Amino acid sequence: MRQIIKNSYAYMTIENTITMTLQIIKTNTNILNNFNTVRNEESFAHDNIILNKIESKLICNHVISLLKFIDELEKEIEETSIRQ
């Protein structure tokens, strides 16, 4: 996942993407690293104290949103490379 974000970040820098988007991508690297801790220590993945429903939804929705963005970006990169 970290490599995908780095690749996306490199592509977006080349394409002169707005600063806010680049900041979001940079921040998401840390969020995804912390997501592994939550998944391992605060979910049903192991014998843990479980997050409450509201926090769980926030985390899941955020990760889903990021993955959708990365998927769209990868498609755009692929289409751009095919045209060249």
Secondary structure, 3 states (H helix, E strand, C coil): CHHHHHHHHHHHHHCCCCHHHHHHHHHHHHHHHHHHHHHHHCCCCCCCCCCCHHHHHHHHHHHHHHHHHHHHHHHHHHHHHHHC
